[in-house]
Structures are given as C-alpha cells and as structure tokens.
Amino acid sequence: MRRILLLIALLSCQLMASVQAAIIMVGTRVIYDESSREVTLRISNTGDSPVVIQSWLDTGDTRSSPDTSDAPFAVVPSVTKVLPKQGQSLRMVFTGDAGELPTDMESVFFLNVLEIPSIRSEQVDQNKLVLLTRHRVKVFYRPSGIAEQPSRALGRLSATRSRIGSNQTQILVRNPTPYHVSFRRAEVVAGEQSLDLGRGGMIEPFSSERWVLEGDVTGEPAELRMMVIDDHGGNRVQSVSL
C-alpha cells in the first residue's frame, strides 16, 4: 500500500488566507489580562471539508510542538474537528504561577493552531501531498499592576538618528513602556523624502533597538513614522521626532 506523504508547512499568521488554509481566526493577537479566568478565541472553517485542529502555546520557539509546549497555558479543546462552514471556540486558560512572570510589564507567548485537512477514504491508497498549515499568533499576558493605558504609552516612544559611514543611517528606538510595541512597517520621513525599513517587527518593553538603513534624508524636521498594531489588530500611525 502506498503511503500518503505528509509535508508540514509552518506558515505564519500572515499566510492564513492562502489557498491551502481553510481555518480563519478572529483577530491577529490575544490580550490575556491577569484578572481573566480564561480567554476565548473563535475560529471558523471556511472550506468545504472538515478539518482537525491541534492547538498549543510556546514561549517563542517556532519549532515547538504539543509535546514540547513550554508556556503556562492550556487550550481547551486541544484537539478538535471543525465541520465545513462552521466555527469552534478555543478557550485559553492560564495554568502557571502569576508570581513567576514580571509584574511590571507584559509577557509574550505564541498560540499555535495546526490545521490538518481531512482525507477521503478513496484517497488512502493514493500518493498525495497533504499540507498541514500552522497558524501562529501572539498572546500578550498583561499583569494587573500595569496602570498606564497602551494608547497613552505609545506617546512615550523616542528615537534618535545618526549617520554611519558615507551612506547609512542608524535609528535608535527606545521603548520605555511596559508594553510590547508591534508594528507592520516603519519609515524615516522628512518632507517629501522617506526611507523605508522594509519590514515589521516588535520592540520589547523597557528596551531599545538599533536599525541601520541605506541612505539618509536631508530635510528637517525628520521623524520616524510607524504603523503600530493596536490591541484589536488595527493600525495606528505613531510618529516620533528624530
């Protein structure tokens, strides 16, 4: 009997809409307040066939599996079937000791949802490539000791610009807030000139990052313009003077 070949494609949440993926997750991130008993995430199967999903959390290892899960969370149900054109709720429950996590800033974890498509009985004896899609979203654990609102905290971001060599610019971005700052894109702007970072990213709480760009802008005043992702997954333009 010929075996079905399985290829595991580890796809990020940006690839959820690919032709192989039937599962759609509501929201691009999860905020888990310390005071919450649980947080519910809704998923839907937009395909024409049932799929099985398996869910777990990790602390940042993109190669993690349910057996190596090292995050203090449980997902209920951890394995379930989702019928076509129907939905399923996943409940995330914090199972760790809140005292072992920072009390003055967010902690970030990652929820993995592995989508396993169904195989019809007549396909069992066929050579068939099956794509298993892994959806991966950030989970921010927010301790109750943080009093500052995220929207206000963004106003405290700061940045400085300096030249490196003859044709490079260094941007030092400081995040003095207790929140992770996630952004889809960022650019240095001065008048009609701009330099694109060409990528998104995330700046951890109470930390800084250095970015090196090719070229420079000569106009004044210059600013760092970031497309920041808010708690609901929406976009917010945040400008920081340089």
Contacts in CASP RR format, 6 or more apart in sequence:
PFRMAT RR
TARGET T0000
AUTHOR 0000-0000-0000
METHOD contacts of the structure
MODEL  1
MRRILLLIALLSCQLMASVQAAIIMVGTRVIYDESSREVTLRISNTGDSP
VVIQSWLDTGDTRSSPDTSDAPFAVVPSVTKVLPKQGQSLRMVFTGDAGE
LPTDMESVFFLNVLEIPSIRSEQVDQNKLVLLTRHRVKVFYRPSGIAEQP
SRALGRLSATRSRIGSNQTQILVRNPTPYHVSFRRAEVVAGEQSLDLGRG
GMIEPFSSERWVLEGDVTGEPAELRMMVIDDHGGNRVQSVSL
1 124 0 8 1.000
1 125 0 8 1.000
2 125 0 8 1.000
2 126 0 8 1.000
2 127 0 8 1.000
4 119 0 8 1.000
4 123 0 8 1.000
4 124 0 8 1.000
4 126 0 8 1.000
4 127 0 8 1.000
4 128 0 8 1.000
4 130 0 8 1.000
5 127 0 8 1.000
5 128 0 8 1.000
5 129 0 8 1.000
5 130 0 8 1.000
6 130 0 8 1.000
6 132 0 8 1.000
7 129 0 8 1.000
7 130 0 8 1.000
7 131 0 8 1.000
7 132 0 8 1.000
8 132 0 8 1.000
8 134 0 8 1.000
9 20 0 8 1.000
9 131 0 8 1.000
9 132 0 8 1.000
9 133 0 8 1.000
9 134 0 8 1.000
10 62 0 8 1.000
10 134 0 8 1.000
11 18 0 8 1.000
11 21 0 8 1.000
11 133 0 8 1.000
11 134 0 8 1.000
11 135 0 8 1.000
12 136 0 8 1.000
13 25 0 8 1.000
13 28 0 8 1.000
13 135 0 8 1.000
13 136 0 8 1.000
13 137 0 8 1.000
15 21 0 8 1.000
15 133 0 8 1.000
16 23 0 8 1.000
16 24 0 8 1.000
16 25 0 8 1.000
16 133 0 8 1.000
16 135 0 8 1.000
17 24 0 8 1.000
18 133 0 8 1.000
20 131 0 8 1.000
20 133 0 8 1.000
21 115 0 8 1.000
21 133 0 8 1.000
21 135 0 8 1.000
22 45 0 8 1.000
22 46 0 8 1.000
22 47 0 8 1.000
22 49 0 8 1.000
22 51 0 8 1.000
22 84 0 8 1.000
22 115 0 8 1.000
22 117 0 8 1.000
23 43 0 8 1.000
23 44 0 8 1.000
23 45 0 8 1.000
23 46 0 8 1.000
23 51 0 8 1.000
23 53 0 8 1.000
23 82 0 8 1.000
23 113 0 8 1.000
23 115 0 8 1.000
23 133 0 8 1.000
23 135 0 8 1.000
24 43 0 8 1.000
24 44 0 8 1.000
24 46 0 8 1.000
25 41 0 8 1.000
25 42 0 8 1.000
25 43 0 8 1.000
25 113 0 8 1.000
25 135 0 8 1.000
25 137 0 8 1.000
26 41 0 8 1.000
26 42 0 8 1.000
26 43 0 8 1.000
26 44 0 8 1.000
27 41 0 8 1.000
27 137 0 8 1.000
27 232 0 8 1.000
27 233 0 8 1.000
28 137 0 8 1.000
28 229 0 8 1.000
28 233 0 8 1.000
29 137 0 8 1.000
29 138 0 8 1.000
29 139 0 8 1.000
29 140 0 8 1.000
29 182 0 8 1.000
29 229 0 8 1.000
29 231 0 8 1.000
29 233 0 8 1.000
30 39 0 8 1.000
30 41 0 8 1.000
30 92 0 8 1.000
30 111 0 8 1.000
30 137 0 8 1.000
30 138 0 8 1.000
30 139 0 8 1.000
30 140 0 8 1.000
31 39 0 8 1.000
31 140 0 8 1.000
31 142 0 8 1.000
31 231 0 8 1.000
32 39 0 8 1.000
32 92 0 8 1.000
32 94 0 8 1.000
32 139 0 8 1.000
32 140 0 8 1.000
32 141 0 8 1.000
32 142 0 8 1.000
33 142 0 8 1.000
33 144 0 8 1.000
34 94 0 8 1.000
34 98 0 8 1.000
34 141 0 8 1.000
34 142 0 8 1.000
34 143 0 8 1.000
34 144 0 8 1.000
34 145 0 8 1.000
35 144 0 8 1.000
36 94 0 8 1.000
37 93 0 8 1.000
38 91 0 8 1.000
38 92 0 8 1.000
38 93 0 8 1.000
38 94 0 8 1.000
39 91 0 8 1.000
39 92 0 8 1.000
40 89 0 8 1.000
40 90 0 8 1.000
40 91 0 8 1.000
40 92 0 8 1.000
41 89 0 8 1.000
41 90 0 8 1.000
41 91 0 8 1.000
41 92 0 8 1.000
41 111 0 8 1.000
42 87 0 8 1.000
42 88 0 8 1.000
42 89 0 8 1.000
42 90 0 8 1.000
43 53 0 8 1.000
43 82 0 8 1.000
43 87 0 8 1.000
43 88 0 8 1.000
43 89 0 8 1.000
43 90 0 8 1.000
43 113 0 8 1.000
44 82 0 8 1.000
44 86 0 8 1.000
44 87 0 8 1.000
44 88 0 8 1.000
45 51 0 8 1.000
45 82 0 8 1.000
45 83 0 8 1.000
45 84 0 8 1.000
45 85 0 8 1.000
45 86 0 8 1.000
45 87 0 8 1.000
45 88 0 8 1.000
46 85 0 8 1.000
47 84 0 8 1.000
47 85 0 8 1.000
48 84 0 8 1.000
48 85 0 8 1.000
49 84 0 8 1.000
49 117 0 8 1.000
49 118 0 8 1.000
50 81 0 8 1.000
50 82 0 8 1.000
50 83 0 8 1.000
50 84 0 8 1.000
50 118 0 8 1.000
51 81 0 8 1.000
51 82 0 8 1.000
51 115 0 8 1.000
51 116 0 8 1.000
51 117 0 8 1.000
51 118 0 8 1.000
52 79 0 8 1.000
52 80 0 8 1.000
52 81 0 8 1.000
52 82 0 8 1.000
52 115 0 8 1.000
52 116 0 8 1.000
52 118 0 8 1.000
53 79 0 8 1.000
53 80 0 8 1.000
53 81 0 8 1.000
53 82 0 8 1.000
53 88 0 8 1.000
53 113 0 8 1.000
53 114 0 8 1.000
53 115 0 8 1.000
53 116 0 8 1.000
54 66 0 8 1.000
54 78 0 8 1.000
54 79 0 8 1.000
54 113 0 8 1.000
54 114 0 8 1.000
54 116 0 8 1.000
55 75 0 8 1.000
55 77 0 8 1.000
55 78 0 8 1.000
55 79 0 8 1.000
55 90 0 8 1.000
55 111 0 8 1.000
55 112 0 8 1.000
55 113 0 8 1.000
55 114 0 8 1.000
56 64 0 8 1.000
56 65 0 8 1.000
56 66 0 8 1.000
56 69 0 8 1.000
56 71 0 8 1.000
56 75 0 8 1.000
56 78 0 8 1.000
56 111 0 8 1.000
56 112 0 8 1.000
57 69 0 8 1.000
57 71 0 8 1.000
57 73 0 8 1.000
57 75 0 8 1.000
57 92 0 8 1.000
57 109 0 8 1.000
57 110 0 8 1.000
57 111 0 8 1.000
57 112 0 8 1.000
57 139 0 8 1.000
58 64 0 8 1.000
58 68 0 8 1.000
58 69 0 8 1.000
58 70 0 8 1.000
58 71 0 8 1.000
58 109 0 8 1.000
58 110 0 8 1.000
58 112 0 8 1.000
59 70 0 8 1.000
59 71 0 8 1.000
59 109 0 8 1.000
59 110 0 8 1.000
60 109 0 8 1.000
60 110 0 8 1.000
61 68 0 8 1.000
61 70 0 8 1.000
62 136 0 8 1.000
64 70 0 8 1.000
64 110 0 8 1.000
64 112 0 8 1.000
66 78 0 8 1.000
71 109 0 8 1.000
71 110 0 8 1.000
71 139 0 8 1.000
72 94 0 8 1.000
72 95 0 8 1.000
72 96 0 8 1.000
72 97 0 8 1.000
72 100 0 8 1.000
72 101 0 8 1.000
73 92 0 8 1.000
73 93 0 8 1.000
73 94 0 8 1.000
73 95 0 8 1.000
73 96 0 8 1.000
73 109 0 8 1.000
73 139 0 8 1.000
74 92 0 8 1.000
74 93 0 8 1.000
74 95 0 8 1.000
75 90 0 8 1.000
75 91 0 8 1.000
75 92 0 8 1.000
75 93 0 8 1.000
75 111 0 8 1.000
76 90 0 8 1.000
76 91 0 8 1.000
76 93 0 8 1.000
77 90 0 8 1.000
80 88 0 8 1.000
82 88 0 8 1.000
90 113 0 8 1.000
92 111 0 8 1.000
92 139 0 8 1.000
94 141 0 8 1.000
98 143 0 8 1.000
101 107 0 8 1.000
101 141 0 8 1.000
101 143 0 8 1.000
102 143 0 8 1.000
103 143 0 8 1.000
103 145 0 8 1.000
104 143 0 8 1.000
104 145 0 8 1.000
104 146 0 8 1.000
104 178 0 8 1.000
105 143 0 8 1.000
105 146 0 8 1.000
105 178 0 8 1.000
105 179 0 8 1.000
105 205 0 8 1.000
105 206 0 8 1.000
106 140 0 8 1.000
106 141 0 8 1.000
106 142 0 8 1.000
106 143 0 8 1.000
106 146 0 8 1.000
106 178 0 8 1.000
106 179 0 8 1.000
106 180 0 8 1.000
106 205 0 8 1.000
107 140 0 8 1.000
107 141 0 8 1.000
108 138 0 8 1.000
108 139 0 8 1.000
108 140 0 8 1.000
108 141 0 8 1.000
108 180 0 8 1.000
108 202 0 8 1.000
108 204 0 8 1.000
109 138 0 8 1.000
109 139 0 8 1.000
109 140 0 8 1.000
109 141 0 8 1.000
110 136 0 8 1.000
110 137 0 8 1.000
110 138 0 8 1.000
110 139 0 8 1.000
111 136 0 8 1.000
111 137 0 8 1.000
111 138 0 8 1.000
111 139 0 8 1.000
112 134 0 8 1.000
112 135 0 8 1.000
112 136 0 8 1.000
113 134 0 8 1.000
113 135 0 8 1.000
113 136 0 8 1.000
114 132 0 8 1.000
114 133 0 8 1.000
114 134 0 8 1.000
114 135 0 8 1.000
115 132 0 8 1.000
115 133 0 8 1.000
115 134 0 8 1.000
115 135 0 8 1.000
116 132 0 8 1.000
117 130 0 8 1.000
117 131 0 8 1.000
117 132 0 8 1.000
119 128 0 8 1.000
119 130 0 8 1.000
138 180 0 8 1.000
138 182 0 8 1.000
138 202 0 8 1.000
140 179 0 8 1.000
140 180 0 8 1.000
146 178 0 8 1.000
146 179 0 8 1.000
148 177 0 8 1.000
148 178 0 8 1.000
150 179 0 8 1.000
150 230 0 8 1.000
150 231 0 8 1.000
151 230 0 8 1.000
153 177 0 8 1.000
153 178 0 8 1.000
153 179 0 8 1.000
154 177 0 8 1.000
154 181 0 8 1.000
154 228 0 8 1.000
154 236 0 8 1.000
154 238 0 8 1.000
155 238 0 8 1.000
156 176 0 8 1.000
156 177 0 8 1.000
157 173 0 8 1.000
157 174 0 8 1.000
157 175 0 8 1.000
157 176 0 8 1.000
157 177 0 8 1.000
157 181 0 8 1.000
157 226 0 8 1.000
157 238 0 8 1.000
157 240 0 8 1.000
158 173 0 8 1.000
158 174 0 8 1.000
158 176 0 8 1.000
158 240 0 8 1.000
159 171 0 8 1.000
159 172 0 8 1.000
159 173 0 8 1.000
159 174 0 8 1.000
159 224 0 8 1.000
159 240 0 8 1.000
159 241 0 8 1.000
159 242 0 8 1.000
160 171 0 8 1.000
160 172 0 8 1.000
160 242 0 8 1.000
161 169 0 8 1.000
161 170 0 8 1.000
161 171 0 8 1.000
161 188 0 8 1.000
161 222 0 8 1.000
161 224 0 8 1.000
161 242 0 8 1.000
162 169 0 8 1.000
162 170 0 8 1.000
162 172 0 8 1.000
163 169 0 8 1.000
163 170 0 8 1.000
163 216 0 8 1.000
164 170 0 8 1.000
164 212 0 8 1.000
167 214 0 8 1.000
167 215 0 8 1.000
167 216 0 8 1.000
168 212 0 8 1.000
168 213 0 8 1.000
168 214 0 8 1.000
168 215 0 8 1.000
168 216 0 8 1.000
169 188 0 8 1.000
169 195 0 8 1.000
169 212 0 8 1.000
169 213 0 8 1.000
169 214 0 8 1.000
169 215 0 8 1.000
169 216 0 8 1.000
169 217 0 8 1.000
170 210 0 8 1.000
170 211 0 8 1.000
170 212 0 8 1.000
170 213 0 8 1.000
171 188 0 8 1.000
171 210 0 8 1.000
171 211 0 8 1.000
171 212 0 8 1.000
171 213 0 8 1.000
171 224 0 8 1.000
171 242 0 8 1.000
172 208 0 8 1.000
172 209 0 8 1.000
172 210 0 8 1.000
173 203 0 8 1.000
173 208 0 8 1.000
173 209 0 8 1.000
173 210 0 8 1.000
173 211 0 8 1.000
173 224 0 8 1.000
173 240 0 8 1.000
174 207 0 8 1.000
174 208 0 8 1.000
175 181 0 8 1.000
175 203 0 8 1.000
175 204 0 8 1.000
175 205 0 8 1.000
175 206 0 8 1.000
175 207 0 8 1.000
175 208 0 8 1.000
176 206 0 8 1.000
177 205 0 8 1.000
177 206 0 8 1.000
178 205 0 8 1.000
178 206 0 8 1.000
179 205 0 8 1.000
180 202 0 8 1.000
180 203 0 8 1.000
180 204 0 8 1.000
180 205 0 8 1.000
181 202 0 8 1.000
181 203 0 8 1.000
181 226 0 8 1.000
181 228 0 8 1.000
182 201 0 8 1.000
182 202 0 8 1.000
182 228 0 8 1.000
182 229 0 8 1.000
183 200 0 8 1.000
183 201 0 8 1.000
183 202 0 8 1.000
183 203 0 8 1.000
183 226 0 8 1.000
183 227 0 8 1.000
183 228 0 8 1.000
183 229 0 8 1.000
183 238 0 8 1.000
184 200 0 8 1.000
184 227 0 8 1.000
184 229 0 8 1.000
184 235 0 8 1.000
185 196 0 8 1.000
185 197 0 8 1.000
185 198 0 8 1.000
185 199 0 8 1.000
185 200 0 8 1.000
185 226 0 8 1.000
185 227 0 8 1.000
186 196 0 8 1.000
186 197 0 8 1.000
186 198 0 8 1.000
186 200 0 8 1.000
186 211 0 8 1.000
186 224 0 8 1.000
186 225 0 8 1.000
186 226 0 8 1.000
186 227 0 8 1.000
187 194 0 8 1.000
187 195 0 8 1.000
187 196 0 8 1.000
187 197 0 8 1.000
187 224 0 8 1.000
187 225 0 8 1.000
188 194 0 8 1.000
188 195 0 8 1.000
188 213 0 8 1.000
188 217 0 8 1.000
188 222 0 8 1.000
188 223 0 8 1.000
188 224 0 8 1.000
188 225 0 8 1.000
188 242 0 8 1.000
189 217 0 8 1.000
189 222 0 8 1.000
189 223 0 8 1.000
189 224 0 8 1.000
189 225 0 8 1.000
190 217 0 8 1.000
190 218 0 8 1.000
190 219 0 8 1.000
190 220 0 8 1.000
190 221 0 8 1.000
190 222 0 8 1.000
190 223 0 8 1.000
191 217 0 8 1.000
191 219 0 8 1.000
193 217 0 8 1.000
193 218 0 8 1.000
193 219 0 8 1.000
194 217 0 8 1.000
195 213 0 8 1.000
195 214 0 8 1.000
195 215 0 8 1.000
195 216 0 8 1.000
195 217 0 8 1.000
197 211 0 8 1.000
197 213 0 8 1.000
203 209 0 8 1.000
221 241 0 8 1.000
221 242 0 8 1.000
222 241 0 8 1.000
222 242 0 8 1.000
223 239 0 8 1.000
223 240 0 8 1.000
223 241 0 8 1.000
223 242 0 8 1.000
224 239 0 8 1.000
224 240 0 8 1.000
224 242 0 8 1.000
225 237 0 8 1.000
225 238 0 8 1.000
225 239 0 8 1.000
225 240 0 8 1.000
226 237 0 8 1.000
226 238 0 8 1.000
226 239 0 8 1.000
226 240 0 8 1.000
227 235 0 8 1.000
227 236 0 8 1.000
227 237 0 8 1.000
228 235 0 8 1.000
228 236 0 8 1.000
228 237 0 8 1.000
228 238 0 8 1.000
229 235 0 8 1.000
229 236 0 8 1.000
230 236 0 8 1.000
END
